[in-house]
Amino acid sequence: MLRFIRAVFDGLRLRCPRCHRGAMFERGFTMHRTCPQCGLEFERAVGEITGGMAINTVVTLAVITVCSFVFGLTTTVPLLPLLLGLGAFAVLFPIAFYRSSRGMWASFLYMSGNNAEVD
Ligand SMILES: [Zn+2]
């Protein structure tokens, strides 16, 4: 369990889940194919990007759902600013969370043994 938590934390920090030092991203949204430190292949297949997108979508929708219930039902926040705020969040958060979600997916692949042998 501790290894799983560490791997997820490494994914959020954009570090390699095996050596904990190698950077997952070069700069911007370009992910290294392999770890520059230990050579771990982060995403073996081209379609693996959809795993990170799924994490991104689920987290974004979960936050919007919780915020909708909390602010819509328990406070006196006017509806228009609430909808505008959540709409802006729905556009900006996935962009900001993109790298971390792909990092978390690469960590999941590592922990499940689908991109390399687990140590
Ligand atoms: Zn590494």
Residues whose N, C-alpha, C, O or C-beta is under 5 A from the ligand:
A	BS01	ZN	C16 R18 C19 H20 G22 C35 Q37 C38 G39 L40
